[in-house]
Amino acid sequence: MVFHSYVCAGLAGCEPHVESRVIYGIRRLQSPVFFQGNLRAKRYFEGWYFKHVSADRSSVYALIPGISLSPRGSTSFIQFIDGSNGRTRWFPFPLKAFGFSRDRFEVRIGDNRFSLEGIQARLRDDEGEIEAELTYSGVTPLPFSVLRPGIMGPFTYAPFMECYHGIGSLDHGLSGSMSIDGRRVDFSGGSGYIEKDWGRSFPRVWIWAQSNNFAAPGTSFLFSLARIPWMGRTFPGFFTLLLEGGRIHRLATYTGARVVSARLAGRELDVEVQDRGLRLRLHVERSHEGVLLAPVDGAMDRRIGESIDARLHVHLTDRDGTVLFDGIGEAAGLEAVGDLSLIGVETPARPDALSQRSPASFGR
């Protein structure tokens, strides 16, 4: 396995030849989980989200490796969140500790490795040590087509987007274990999920909800609604994806679908979206919340709230009202960040509090 690190990228003779760059460009388009960036960029971030849920759903951990490139300083990092209590931890590394493969998806930060086959991690801080040795099976990428190259559809091809989003695996099996400060958790028989973001900054405001822990194995759901800046203007954009019974149902701005209603009251979110043939209702109840760092102009300067032990209900019907799917997703992820009125979300109780926490609330 050949890794191309920041150090190599800065040395003469280390760049791959033209044919290799073309092949890698095709791989990146067909599978956005590959490293998309340029390590010489001035304002850039890229991060991968690896979520793990134990078989009994009592333990939910996410690891987020990434890089941050900014004129004020560049770094690689790994973030951690524990769904049972919202505890978060930040592990910084020098940028030169980051490496990636052009042959298949695999990134490393120091001695920690992340791929579609599994992860190996050993992280230490003042609070203790996190160890992970997990193997993945049955990885489920989002199918590629020229018209729909990823979850963003044709917006995948749009230049100068503030933030791009990609799916690594909608659902896969787990074997192995993690140890959190001496407490070992067996993840054998559990489920995993992988997604990623890259670009310059996260949106100013957004909602994100995800679960692949339904009663029916192989079911996965994802929803995101954001205010998207592009080419001097902004617009609300969303996508919804439901994988069930081997079928993918997709409603999105780029499919002609629209958000009929959205409401966040206290800890409960309700959203309804529809197109000409489908109507989907989503209800989410969030639980423990942790505070993660998010990018602004490449720097990890923003603090956002996330729950990964929420609970969601998805109800999908066709235009005649026939129920196509109805299910409860456990160990769900939920983010609701910024002034949600900017994306048409009704908030009768109070403005969303997840993005209002003080810096001191971030656990390190």
C-alpha positions in Angstrom: 0.0 0.0 0.0 1.5 3.3 -1.1 0.5 6.4 0.9 0.8 9.9 -0.4 1.3 12.2 2.6 1.7 15.9 3.0 5.5 15.5 3.2 5.6 13.6 0.0 3.4 16.1 -1.8 5.9 18.8 -1.0 8.9 17.0 -2.3 10.1 17.0 -5.9 9.6 13.7 -7.7 6.8 12.5 -5.3 3.8 13.5 -7.5 2.2 10.6 -9.4 2.5 10.8 -13.2 -0.3 12.0 -15.4 -1.9 8.6 -16.0 -2.1 7.9 -12.3 -3.7 11.3 -11.7 -6.4 10.6 -14.3 -7.1 7.1 -12.9 -7.4 8.6 -9.4 -9.7 11.3 -10.6 -12.1 8.7 -12.0 -11.9 6.8 -8.7 -12.7 9.9 -6.7 -15.7 10.7 -8.9 -17.1 7.2 -8.7 -16.4 6.9 -5.0 -16.4 10.2 -3.1 -15.1 8.5 0.0 -11.6 8.8 -1.6 -9.6 11.8 -0.6 -10.8 14.7 -2.7 -8.6 17.5 -1.7 -5.3 19.3 -2.4 -3.0 19.5 0.5 -1.6 22.8 -0.8 -4.9 24.5 -0.5 -5.1 27.6 1.8 -8.6 27.2 3.1 -9.9 23.6 3.0 -11.2 20.8 5.1 -12.0 17.2 4.6 -13.4 14.8 7.2 -14.8 11.2 7.3 -17.6 10.1 9.7 -17.3 6.5 10.9 -20.3 5.5 13.1 -20.5 2.2 15.1 -23.5 0.8 16.9 -23.3 -2.4 19.0 -25.6 -5.3 18.3 -27.8 -4.5 21.3 -27.6 -0.7 20.4 -26.5 0.2 23.9 -23.2 1.6 22.7 -22.8 4.1 19.9 -19.4 5.6 19.0 -18.3 7.8 16.1 -14.7 8.5 15.1 -14.1 11.5 12.7 -10.7 11.7 11.1 -9.9 14.7 9.0 -7.7 17.6 7.9 -7.9 21.3 8.4 -6.0 23.7 6.1 -6.0 27.4 7.1 -3.7 30.4 6.8 -3.6 30.4 10.6 -2.3 26.9 10.7 -3.0 23.4 9.3 -3.6 20.2 11.1 -4.9 16.7 11.0 -7.2 15.4 13.7 -9.5 12.7 15.0 -12.7 13.5 16.9 -14.7 11.1 19.0 -18.3 11.2 20.3 -20.0 8.8 22.7 -23.7 8.5 22.0 -24.6 7.3 25.5 -23.6 10.6 27.2 -22.7 13.1 24.5 -19.0 13.1 25.6 -16.7 14.3 22.9 -12.9 14.3 22.6 -10.4 16.0 20.2 -7.1 14.4 19.2 -4.9 16.8 17.2 -2.0 15.7 15.0 0.4 17.5 12.7 -0.7 17.7 9.1 2.3 15.5 8.0 0.7 12.7 10.0 -2.0 12.4 7.4 -1.7 10.0 4.5 -4.0 8.5 1.9 -4.0 5.7 -0.7 -4.7 6.3 -4.4 -5.2 2.5 -4.9 -8.2 2.0 -2.7 -9.9 4.1 0.0 -7.7 4.2 3.1 -6.5 7.2 5.1 -4.2 7.3 8.1 -3.5 9.8 10.8 -0.3 8.7 12.6 -0.7 5.0 13.3 -4.5 5.2 13.1 -6.0 3.7 9.9 -9.5 4.0 8.4 -10.8 2.2 5.4 -13.8 0.4 4.0 -12.4 -2.8 5.4 -12.3 -1.5 9.0 -10.4 0.7 11.4 -7.4 0.4 13.7 -7.0 3.3 16.2 -5.2 4.0 19.4 -5.7 7.5 20.8 -4.4 9.0 24.1 -5.2 12.2 25.9 -5.3 13.4 29.5 -8.6 11.6 30.0 -7.3 8.2 29.1 -7.1 6.0 26.0 -9.4 4.9 23.1 -8.6 1.8 21.2 -10.5 0.4 18.2 -9.9 -2.8 16.2 -12.9 -3.2 14.0 -13.6 -5.1 10.7 -16.4 -4.2 8.3 -18.4 -6.6 6.2 -21.1 -6.1 3.6 -20.2 -2.4 2.9 -23.0 -0.7 1.0 -21.9 2.3 -1.1 -24.4 4.5 -2.9 -24.6 3.3 -6.5 -22.9 5.6 -9.0 -24.4 6.9 -12.3 -23.4 9.8 -14.5 -26.7 11.6 -13.8 -26.6 10.8 -10.1 -22.9 10.5 -9.2 -23.6 10.8 -5.5 -26.0 11.9 -2.8 -25.7 15.5 -4.1 -26.9 14.4 -7.6 -25.9 16.8 -10.4 -24.6 19.3 -7.7 -21.6 17.0 -7.4 -20.3 18.5 -10.7 -21.0 22.1 -9.6 -17.7 24.1 -9.0 -17.1 26.4 -6.1 -19.6 24.8 -3.7 -18.9 25.7 -0.1 -19.3 22.1 1.1 -19.7 18.7 -0.7 -21.2 15.6 0.9 -20.5 12.0 0.1 -21.5 8.5 1.3 -19.0 5.8 2.0 -21.4 3.1 3.2 -25.1 3.2 3.9 -24.9 0.1 6.1 -22.4 -2.6 7.0 -21.7 -5.3 9.6 -19.1 -5.0 12.3 -16.8 -7.4 14.1 -14.2 -6.6 16.7 -14.2 -4.2 19.7 -13.5 -0.8 21.1 -12.0 0.1 24.4 -12.8 3.5 26.0 -10.6 4.3 29.0 -10.3 0.6 29.9 -14.0 -0.3 29.2 -14.2 -2.8 26.4 -17.2 -3.0 24.1 -17.8 -5.8 21.7 -19.2 -4.6 18.4 -19.5 -8.0 16.8 -22.9 -8.3 15.1 -23.3 -4.5 15.2 -23.8 -2.1 12.4 -21.7 0.8 10.9 -22.2 3.8 8.6 -19.7 6.0 6.8 -20.1 9.5 5.2 -17.9 12.5 4.6 -17.7 16.2 3.9 -15.2 18.3 2.1 -14.8 21.9 0.9 -14.2 25.3 2.6 -16.9 25.6 5.3 -19.9 23.8 6.7 -23.2 25.6 5.8 -24.4 28.5 7.9 -27.5 26.6 8.9 -28.6 23.0 8.4 -30.4 19.9 9.7 -29.0 16.4 9.4 -30.6 13.1 10.5 -29.4 9.5 9.9 -30.0 6.0 11.0 -29.3 2.5 9.7 -30.7 0.7 12.8 -34.2 -0.4 11.9 -36.0 -3.6 12.6 -35.4 -4.8 9.0 -31.6 -5.4 8.4 -30.1 -3.4 5.6 -32.4 -0.5 6.0 -30.8 3.0 6.0 -32.1 6.5 6.1 -30.5 9.9 5.6 -32.0 13.5 5.5 -30.3 16.8 5.2 -31.6 20.4 4.7 -29.3 23.4 4.4 -28.9 26.9 3.2 -26.5 26.6 0.3 -24.4 29.5 -0.9 -23.3 29.3 -4.6 -22.2 31.8 -7.2 -23.2 34.9 -5.2 -26.6 33.7 -4.1 -28.1 31.2 -1.5 -30.9 28.7 -1.7 -32.4 26.0 0.5 -31.4 22.6 -0.7 -32.2 19.1 0.7 -31.9 15.4 0.0 -33.6 12.4 1.5 -32.6 8.8 0.9 -34.2 5.6 2.1 -32.7 2.2 1.4 -35.2 -0.6 2.2 -35.6 -4.0 0.8 -32.8 -3.4 -1.6 -34.6 -0.4 -3.1 -33.5 3.2 -2.9 -36.1 6.0 -2.6 -34.6 9.4 -3.2 -36.3 12.8 -2.8 -34.2 15.9 -3.2 -34.1 19.4 -4.6 -32.5 18.0 -7.7 -35.3 15.5 -8.2 -38.0 18.2 -8.1 -39.1 17.3 -4.6 -39.9 20.0 -2.0 -40.1 20.4 1.7 -43.8 20.7 2.6 -43.2 21.5 6.3 -40.5 21.5 8.9 -40.8 22.1 12.6 -38.5 21.9 15.6 -40.2 22.1 19.0 -37.9 21.4 22.0 -36.2 18.1 21.3 -38.6 16.9 18.6 -38.2 17.5 14.8 -41.0 16.9 12.3 -40.4 17.2 8.5 -42.6 16.4 5.5 -41.2 16.2 2.0 -42.9 15.1 -1.3 -42.5 14.9 -5.0 -45.0 13.9 -7.7 -45.1 10.3 -6.6 -43.9 10.0 -3.0 -44.6 11.6 0.3 -42.2 11.1 3.3 -42.8 12.1 6.9 -40.0 12.2 9.4 -40.2 12.5 13.2 -37.0 12.7 15.3 -36.5 12.8 19.0 -33.0 13.8 20.1 -31.3 12.6 23.3 -27.8 13.2 24.6 -25.9 15.9 22.7 -22.2 16.4 22.3 -20.3 19.3 20.9 -18.0 18.8 17.9 -15.7 21.2 16.1 -16.7 22.1 12.5 -14.9 24.1 9.7 -15.1 27.7 8.8 -12.8 28.7 5.9 -10.9 25.5 6.6 -10.2 26.2 10.3 -12.0 24.0 12.9 -13.3 27.1 14.7 -17.0 26.4 15.0 -18.7 24.4 17.7 -21.8 22.4 16.8 -24.1 20.0 18.7 -24.8 16.5 17.6 -26.8 13.6 19.0 -26.0 10.0 17.9 -28.5 8.2 20.1 -31.6 9.9 18.8 -34.7 8.0 17.6 -36.5 8.6 14.4 -39.7 7.4 12.6 -39.9 7.3 8.8 -43.2 7.0 7.0 -43.2 6.7 3.2 -46.3 6.6 1.0 -47.0 6.8 -2.7 -49.3 9.4 -4.3 -52.4 7.2 -3.6 -51.5 6.9 0.1 -50.3 3.3 0.0 -47.7 2.8 2.7 -44.4 1.8 1.1 -42.4 1.9 4.4 -42.9 2.6 8.0 -40.2 2.1 10.5 -38.3 3.2 13.6 -34.6 4.0 13.4 -32.6 3.7 16.7 -29.2 5.1 17.5 -29.9 7.9 15.1 -27.7 10.9 14.4 -29.2 14.4 14.5 -27.8 17.9 14.0 -29.9 21.1 14.0 -27.5 24.0 13.7 -27.9 27.8 13.2 -31.0 30.0 12.6 -33.3 27.4 11.2 -35.8 30.0 10.0 -33.4 30.6 7.2 -34.3 27.1 5.8 -38.0 27.4 6.5 -38.0 25.5 9.8 -40.6 26.6 12.3 -39.2 26.9 15.8 -42.0 27.8 18.1 -40.2 27.1 21.4 -36.9 29.0 21.0 -34.0 29.2 18.6 -32.0 26.1 18.3 -29.5 25.7 21.2 -27.1 23.3 19.7 -24.9 25.9 18.1 -25.1 28.4 21.0 -23.0 26.5 23.5 -19.9 28.2 24.9 -16.4 27.0 23.9 -15.9 25.8 27.5 -18.6 23.1 26.9 -16.4 21.2 24.4 -14.9 18.2 26.1 -11.2 17.5 25.5 
